[in-house]
């Protein structure tokens, strides 16, 4: 990792889960959409489930691709 060195423990946590800032933003946006749809009920149940699986897939994809540039 290049750039400013920070606490290795914090760097390990954030580096492992949020290596790519785009992935982090995608997960945040999809989570907000899912919560908003479940609260307001203007997206039906099946679509909410699909969005939930999409979020899960994004998290798993980011976790599996950890360390692979």
Biopython code that builds the backbone (N, CA, C, O; Angstrom):
import numpy as np
from Bio.PDB.StructureBuilder import StructureBuilder

atoms = [
    (1, "UNK", "N", (0.845, -1.185, 0.000)),
    (1, "UNK", "CA", (0.000, 0.000, 0.000)),
    (1, "UNK", "C", (0.886, 1.243, 0.000)),
    (1, "UNK", "O", (1.820, 1.362, 0.793)),
    (2, "UNK", "N", (0.576, 2.149, -0.892)),
    (2, "UNK", "CA", (1.362, 3.373, -0.981)),
    (2, "UNK", "C", (0.627, 4.504, -0.297)),
    (2, "UNK", "O", (-0.566, 4.398, -0.012)),
    (3, "UNK", "N", (1.332, 5.578, -0.035)),
    (3, "UNK", "CA", (0.709, 6.750, 0.575)),
    (3, "UNK", "C", (1.062, 6.853, 2.039)),
    (3, "UNK", "O", (2.060, 6.301, 2.503)),
    (4, "UNK", "N", (0.221, 7.572, 2.757)),
    (4, "UNK", "CA", (0.478, 7.829, 4.176)),
    (4, "UNK", "C", (0.244, 6.554, 4.967)),
    (4, "UNK", "O", (-0.765, 5.872, 4.790)),
    (5, "UNK", "N", (1.196, 6.240, 5.848)),
    (5, "UNK", "CA", (1.054, 5.068, 6.694)),
    (5, "UNK", "C", (0.219, 5.440, 7.919)),
    (5, "UNK", "O", (0.474, 6.435, 8.597)),
    (6, "UNK", "N", (-0.796, 4.594, 8.180)),
    (6, "UNK", "CA", (-1.617, 4.796, 9.370)),
    (6, "UNK", "C", (-1.474, 3.569, 10.244)),
    (6, "UNK", "O", (-0.665, 2.684, 9.967)),
    (7, "UNK", "N", (-2.264, 3.525, 11.297)),
    (7, "UNK", "CA", (-2.241, 2.391, 12.202)),
    (7, "UNK", "C", (-2.465, 1.096, 11.415)),
    (7, "UNK", "O", (-3.477, 0.979, 10.724)),
    (8, "UNK", "N", (-1.553, 0.121, 11.497)),
    (8, "UNK", "CA", (-1.677, -1.110, 10.693)),
    (8, "UNK", "C", (-2.963, -1.875, 10.983)),
    (8, "UNK", "O", (-3.514, -2.508, 10.082)),
    (9, "UNK", "N", (-3.459, -1.831, 12.234)),
    (9, "UNK", "CA", (-4.685, -2.546, 12.576)),
    (9, "UNK", "C", (-5.878, -1.937, 11.836)),
    (9, "UNK", "O", (-6.680, -2.659, 11.245)),
    (10, "UNK", "N", (-5.990, -0.608, 11.871)),
    (10, "UNK", "CA", (-7.073, 0.084, 11.168)),
    (10, "UNK", "C", (-6.923, -0.112, 9.663)),
    (10, "UNK", "O", (-7.905, -0.345, 8.958)),
    (11, "UNK", "N", (-5.693, -0.016, 9.179)),
    (11, "UNK", "CA", (-5.433, -0.190, 7.747)),
    (11, "UNK", "C", (-5.831, -1.591, 7.298)),
    (11, "UNK", "O", (-6.339, -1.770, 6.192)),
    (12, "UNK", "N", (-5.600, -2.583, 8.155)),
    (12, "UNK", "CA", (-5.964, -3.957, 7.820)),
    (12, "UNK", "C", (-7.472, -4.122, 7.724)),
    (12, "UNK", "O", (-7.970, -4.763, 6.798)),
    (13, "UNK", "N", (-8.214, -3.540, 8.687)),
    (13, "UNK", "CA", (-9.673, -3.648, 8.677)),
    (13, "UNK", "C", (-10.245, -2.974, 7.436)),
    (13, "UNK", "O", (-11.015, -3.584, 6.694)),
    (14, "UNK", "N", (-9.870, -1.715, 7.208)),
    (14, "UNK", "CA", (-10.441, -0.987, 6.083)),
    (14, "UNK", "C", (-9.907, -1.512, 4.753)),
    (14, "UNK", "O", (-10.626, -1.514, 3.754)),
    (15, "UNK", "N", (-8.660, -1.954, 4.735)),
    (15, "UNK", "CA", (-8.104, -2.495, 3.507)),
    (15, "UNK", "C", (-8.758, -3.794, 3.095)),
    (15, "UNK", "O", (-8.904, -4.078, 1.906)),
    (16, "UNK", "N", (-9.151, -4.583, 4.082)),
    (16, "UNK", "CA", (-9.740, -5.887, 3.790)),
    (16, "UNK", "C", (-11.151, -5.733, 3.227)),
    (16, "UNK", "O", (-11.507, -6.404, 2.258)),
    (17, "UNK", "N", (-11.949, -4.862, 3.822)),
    (17, "UNK", "CA", (-13.351, -4.764, 3.427)),
    (17, "UNK", "C", (-13.594, -3.722, 2.356)),
    (17, "UNK", "O", (-14.414, -3.929, 1.461)),
    (18, "UNK", "N", (-12.888, -2.598, 2.436)),
    (18, "UNK", "CA", (-13.203, -1.484, 1.547)),
    (18, "UNK", "C", (-11.982, -1.084, 0.739)),
    (18, "UNK", "O", (-11.573, 0.078, 0.727)),
    (19, "UNK", "N", (-11.400, -2.088, 0.056)),
    (19, "UNK", "CA", (-10.199, -1.838, -0.720)),
    (19, "UNK", "C", (-10.497, -0.865, -1.858)),
    (19, "UNK", "O", (-9.648, -0.062, -2.245)),
    (20, "UNK", "N", (-11.701, -0.950, -2.378)),
    (20, "UNK", "CA", (-12.079, -0.102, -3.499)),
    (20, "UNK", "C", (-13.174, 0.854, -3.043)),
    (20, "UNK", "O", (-14.228, 0.419, -2.580)),
    (21, "UNK", "N", (-12.928, 2.151, -3.172)),
    (21, "UNK", "CA", (-13.894, 3.149, -2.705)),
    (21, "UNK", "C", (-15.181, 3.076, -3.509)),
    (21, "UNK", "O", (-16.245, 3.422, -2.996)),
    (22, "UNK", "N", (-15.107, 2.632, -4.762)),
    (22, "UNK", "CA", (-16.326, 2.497, -5.576)),
    (22, "UNK", "C", (-17.207, 1.386, -5.021)),
    (22, "UNK", "O", (-18.429, 1.531, -4.979)),
    (23, "UNK", "N", (-16.611, 0.293, -4.601)),
    (23, "UNK", "CA", (-17.372, -0.796, -4.001)),
    (23, "UNK", "C", (-18.047, -0.332, -2.726)),
    (23, "UNK", "O", (-19.202, -0.672, -2.471)),
    (24, "UNK", "N", (-17.325, 0.451, -1.914)),
    (24, "UNK", "CA", (-17.888, 0.986, -0.678)),
    (24, "UNK", "C", (-19.092, 1.876, -0.977)),
    (24, "UNK", "O", (-20.131, 1.754, -0.328)),
    (25, "UNK", "N", (-18.958, 2.763, -1.949)),
    (25, "UNK", "CA", (-20.069, 3.649, -2.299)),
    (25, "UNK", "C", (-21.254, 2.852, -2.826)),
    (25, "UNK", "O", (-22.401, 3.162, -2.505)),
    (26, "UNK", "N", (-20.988, 1.828, -3.632)),
    (26, "UNK", "CA", (-22.062, 0.996, -4.171)),
    (26, "UNK", "C", (-22.822, 0.290, -3.057)),
    (26, "UNK", "O", (-24.052, 0.251, -3.071)),
    (27, "UNK", "N", (-22.099, -0.267, -2.095)),
    (27, "UNK", "CA", (-22.737, -0.958, -0.975)),
    (27, "UNK", "C", (-23.576, 0.030, -0.156)),
    (27, "UNK", "O", (-24.694, -0.296, 0.243)),
    (28, "UNK", "N", (-23.045, 1.237, 0.098)),
    (28, "UNK", "CA", (-23.789, 2.234, 0.866)),
    (28, "UNK", "C", (-25.068, 2.633, 0.137)),
    (28, "UNK", "O", (-26.136, 2.688, 0.747)),
    (29, "UNK", "N", (-24.969, 2.912, -1.158)),
    (29, "UNK", "CA", (-26.143, 3.332, -1.929)),
    (29, "UNK", "C", (-27.191, 2.226, -1.949)),
    (29, "UNK", "O", (-28.371, 2.492, -1.722)),
    (30, "UNK", "N", (-26.777, 0.992, -2.216)),
    (30, "UNK", "CA", (-27.740, -0.103, -2.274)),
    (30, "UNK", "C", (-28.386, -0.375, -0.919)),
    (30, "UNK", "O", (-29.567, -0.717, -0.849)),
    (31, "UNK", "N", (-27.615, -0.224, 0.157)),
    (31, "UNK", "CA", (-28.173, -0.411, 1.491)),
    (31, "UNK", "C", (-29.213, 0.657, 1.806)),
    (31, "UNK", "O", (-30.263, 0.354, 2.373)),
    (32, "UNK", "N", (-28.926, 1.910, 1.439)),
    (32, "UNK", "CA", (-29.884, 2.993, 1.652)),
    (32, "UNK", "C", (-31.166, 2.738, 0.855)),
    (32, "UNK", "O", (-32.268, 2.934, 1.368)),
    (33, "UNK", "N", (-31.020, 2.304, -0.394)),
    (33, "UNK", "CA", (-32.196, 2.006, -1.223)),
    (33, "UNK", "C", (-33.017, 0.880, -0.610)),
    (33, "UNK", "O", (-34.246, 0.947, -0.590)),
    (34, "UNK", "N", (-32.349, -0.149, -0.113)),
    (34, "UNK", "CA", (-33.065, -1.277, 0.486)),
    (34, "UNK", "C", (-33.824, -0.846, 1.729)),
    (34, "UNK", "O", (-35.000, -1.177, 1.880)),
    (35, "UNK", "N", (-33.163, -0.105, 2.628)),
    (35, "UNK", "CA", (-33.821, 0.348, 3.854)),
    (35, "UNK", "C", (-34.994, 1.270, 3.521)),
    (35, "UNK", "O", (-36.071, 1.150, 4.105)),
    (36, "UNK", "N", (-34.780, 2.185, 2.585)),
    (36, "UNK", "CA", (-35.820, 3.129, 2.187)),
    (36, "UNK", "C", (-37.020, 2.395, 1.618)),
    (36, "UNK", "O", (-38.162, 2.746, 1.916)),
    (37, "UNK", "N", (-36.771, 1.372, 0.797)),
    (37, "UNK", "CA", (-37.879, 0.632, 0.182)),
    (37, "UNK", "C", (-38.619, -0.210, 1.216)),
    (37, "UNK", "O", (-39.839, -0.356, 1.136)),
    (38, "UNK", "N", (-37.901, -0.761, 2.177)),
    (38, "UNK", "CA", (-38.576, -1.570, 3.191)),
    (38, "UNK", "C", (-39.407, -0.703, 4.128)),
    (38, "UNK", "O", (-40.473, -1.128, 4.573)),
    (39, "UNK", "N", (-38.939, 0.506, 4.434)),
    (39, "UNK", "CA", (-39.682, 1.391, 5.319)),
    (39, "UNK", "C", (-40.927, 1.936, 4.614)),
    (39, "UNK", "O", (-42.021, 1.903, 5.177)),
    (40, "UNK", "N", (-40.768, 2.429, 3.404)),
    (40, "UNK", "CA", (-41.869, 3.100, 2.712)),
    (40, "UNK", "C", (-42.774, 2.166, 1.932)),
    (40, "UNK", "O", (-43.875, 2.554, 1.539)),
    (41, "UNK", "N", (-42.321, 0.935, 1.701)),
    (41, "UNK", "CA", (-43.119, -0.084, 1.017)),
    (41, "UNK", "C", (-43.511, 0.324, -0.394)),
    (41, "UNK", "O", (-44.499, -0.194, -0.915)),
    (42, "UNK", "N", (-42.770, 1.242, -1.045)),
    (42, "UNK", "CA", (-43.129, 1.533, -2.419)),
    (42, "UNK", "C", (-42.353, 0.725, -3.428)),
    (42, "UNK", "O", (-42.473, 0.945, -4.633)),
    (43, "UNK", "N", (-41.567, -0.198, -2.951)),
    (43, "UNK", "CA", (-41.019, -1.224, -3.831)),
    (43, "UNK", "C", (-41.532, -2.555, -3.295)),
    (43, "UNK", "O", (-41.411, -2.827, -2.100)),
    (44, "UNK", "N", (-42.089, -3.367, -4.141)),
    (44, "UNK", "CA", (-42.719, -4.605, -3.674)),
    (44, "UNK", "C", (-41.696, -5.557, -3.068)),
    (44, "UNK", "O", (-40.485, -5.360, -3.168)),
    (45, "UNK", "N", (-42.228, -6.589, -2.441)),
    (45, "UNK", "CA", (-41.404, -7.481, -1.632)),
    (45, "UNK", "C", (-40.353, -8.210, -2.460)),
    (45, "UNK", "O", (-39.213, -8.350, -2.017)),
    (46, "UNK", "N", (-40.714, -8.674, -3.648)),
    (46, "UNK", "CA", (-39.765, -9.437, -4.452)),
    (46, "UNK", "C", (-38.600, -8.580, -4.917)),
    (46, "UNK", "O", (-37.457, -9.036, -4.940)),
    (47, "UNK", "N", (-38.891, -7.324, -5.290)),
    (47, "UNK", "CA", (-37.821, -6.439, -5.720)),
    (47, "UNK", "C", (-36.899, -6.100, -4.548)),
    (47, "UNK", "O", (-35.684, -6.001, -4.723)),
    (48, "UNK", "N", (-37.467, -5.921, -3.359)),
    (48, "UNK", "CA", (-36.645, -5.684, -2.176)),
    (48, "UNK", "C", (-35.723, -6.863, -1.902)),
    (48, "UNK", "O", (-34.567, -6.684, -1.516)),
    (49, "UNK", "N", (-36.242, -8.069, -2.103)),
    (49, "UNK", "CA", (-35.430, -9.265, -1.917)),
    (49, "UNK", "C", (-34.300, -9.320, -2.936)),
    (49, "UNK", "O", (-33.176, -9.692, -2.601)),
    (50, "UNK", "N", (-34.599, -8.948, -4.186)),
    (50, "UNK", "CA", (-33.563, -8.930, -5.217)),
    (50, "UNK", "C", (-32.488, -7.901, -4.893)),
    (50, "UNK", "O", (-31.301, -8.165, -5.086)),
    (51, "UNK", "N", (-32.890, -6.724, -4.401)),
    (51, "UNK", "CA", (-31.917, -5.697, -4.018)),
    (51, "UNK", "C", (-31.059, -6.205, -2.868)),
    (51, "UNK", "O", (-29.852, -5.966, -2.834)),
    (52, "UNK", "N", (-31.684, -6.907, -1.927)),
    (52, "UNK", "CA", (-30.942, -7.480, -0.805)),
    (52, "UNK", "C", (-29.893, -8.478, -1.258)),
    (52, "UNK", "O", (-28.765, -8.468, -0.766)),
    (53, "UNK", "N", (-30.265, -9.343, -2.198)),
    (53, "UNK", "CA", (-29.293, -10.303, -2.726)),
    (53, "UNK", "C", (-28.195, -9.603, -3.521)),
    (53, "UNK", "O", (-27.050, -10.054, -3.534)),
    (54, "UNK", "N", (-28.543, -8.500, -4.185)),
    (54, "UNK", "CA", (-27.535, -7.731, -4.914)),
    (54, "UNK", "C", (-26.504, -7.138, -3.954)),
    (54, "UNK", "O", (-25.307, -7.142, -4.239)),
    (55, "UNK", "N", (-26.982, -6.625, -2.804)),
    (55, "UNK", "CA", (-26.067, -6.094, -1.786)),
    (55, "UNK", "C", (-25.178, -7.217, -1.254)),
    (55, "UNK", "O", (-23.965, -7.050, -1.121)),
    (56, "UNK", "N", (-25.792, -8.362, -0.952)),
    (56, "UNK", "CA", (-25.025, -9.503, -0.445)),
    (56, "UNK", "C", (-23.973, -9.949, -1.454)),
    (56, "UNK", "O", (-22.847, -10.281, -1.086)),
    (57, "UNK", "N", (-24.356, -9.954, -2.744)),
    (57, "UNK", "CA", (-23.408, -10.320, -3.787)),
    (57, "UNK", "C", (-22.261, -9.340, -3.904)),
    (57, "UNK", "O", (-21.119, -9.732, -4.144)),
    (58, "UNK", "N", (-22.572, -8.042, -3.732)),
    (58, "UNK", "CA", (-21.516, -7.031, -3.800)),
    (58, "UNK", "C", (-20.541, -7.186, -2.639)),
    (58, "UNK", "O", (-19.330, -7.066, -2.822)),
    (59, "UNK", "N", (-21.066, -7.452, -1.448)),
    (59, "UNK", "CA", (-20.196, -7.630, -0.274)),
    (59, "UNK", "C", (-19.345, -8.886, -0.435)),
    (59, "UNK", "O", (-18.140, -8.856, -0.185)),
    (60, "UNK", "N", (-19.963, -9.983, -0.851)),
    (60, "UNK", "CA", (-19.209, -11.226, -1.042)),
    (60, "UNK", "C", (-18.175, -11.087, -2.154)),
    (60, "UNK", "O", (-17.065, -11.608, -2.041)),
    (61, "UNK", "N", (-18.536, -10.383, -3.230)),
    (61, "UNK", "CA", (-17.595, -10.167, -4.317)),
    (61, "UNK", "C", (-16.394, -9.357, -3.878)),
    (61, "UNK", "O", (-15.264, -9.651, -4.268)),
    (62, "UNK", "N", (-16.632, -8.335, -3.064)),
    (62, "UNK", "CA", (-15.532, -7.521, -2.550)),
    (62, "UNK", "C", (-14.655, -8.344, -1.607)),
    (62, "UNK", "O", (-13.436, -8.174, -1.581)),
    (63, "UNK", "N", (-15.273, -9.230, -0.837)),
    (63, "UNK", "CA", (-14.523, -10.041, 0.121)),
    (63, "UNK", "C", (-13.697, -11.096, -0.605)),
    (63, "UNK", "O", (-12.542, -11.334, -0.254)),
    (64, "UNK", "N", (-14.294, -11.734, -1.629)),
    (64, "UNK", "CA", (-13.588, -12.787, -2.358)),
    (64, "UNK", "C", (-12.419, -12.212, -3.156)),
    (64, "UNK", "O", (-11.359, -12.830, -3.253)),
    (65, "UNK", "N", (-12.625, -11.018, -3.728)),
    (65, "UNK", "CA", (-11.571, -10.432, -4.563)),
    (65, "UNK", "C", (-10.514, -9.706, -3.735)),
    (65, "UNK", "O", (-9.643, -9.043, -4.298)),
    (66, "UNK", "N", (-10.575, -9.818, -2.418)),
    (66, "UNK", "CA", (-9.591, -9.170, -1.543)),
    (66, "UNK", "C", (-8.185, -9.684, -1.851)),
    (66, "UNK", "O", (-7.933, -10.889, -1.880)),
    (67, "UNK", "N", (-7.282, -8.738, -2.078)),
    (67, "UNK", "CA", (-5.902, -9.107, -2.316)),
    (67, "UNK", "C", (-5.575, -9.383, -3.770)),
    (67, "UNK", "O", (-4.405, -9.518, -4.126)),
    (68, "UNK", "N", (-6.593, -9.467, -4.613)),
    (68, "UNK", "CA", (-6.348, -9.706, -6.033)),
    (68, "UNK", "C", (-6.476, -8.386, -6.777)),
    (68, "UNK", "O", (-7.570, -7.838, -6.913)),
    (69, "UNK", "N", (-5.360, -7.889, -7.251)),
    (69, "UNK", "CA", (-5.376, -6.582, -7.935)),
    (69, "UNK", "C", (-5.913, -6.733, -9.338)),
    (69, "UNK", "O", (-6.006, -5.749, -10.073)),
]
sb = StructureBuilder()
sb.init_structure("model")
sb.init_model(0)
sb.init_chain("A")
sb.init_seg("    ")
for serial, (resi, resn, name, xyz) in enumerate(atoms, 1):
    if name == "N":
        sb.init_residue(resn, " ", resi, " ")
    sb.init_atom(name, np.array(xyz, "f"), 0.0, 1.0, " ", f" {name:<3s}", serial, name[0])
structure = sb.get_structure()
